[in-house]
């Protein structure tokens, strides 16, 4: 059941983030995903949640917060294909410099 709740938070956050105008709601759901106890299989959900919190921070013109989220995302991934996420985070960090 824990896995489903973690994924539910992530999926809801992605919906709110994608429709625009709901960044605060999306942020809270990403934070819930990150804070929720999870299985090792859920690590990618939490890593991507951190990445998307960085994207929200960029949209809100908070580059220092964005950098922190991107760096945490790079540190948090586990045993999944991390290269796509790693490349996205590195490109986002480079664009903030």
Helices and strands as residue ranges (DSSP letters): H 2-19, H 23-35, G 40-42, H 43-59, H 63-76, H 83-96
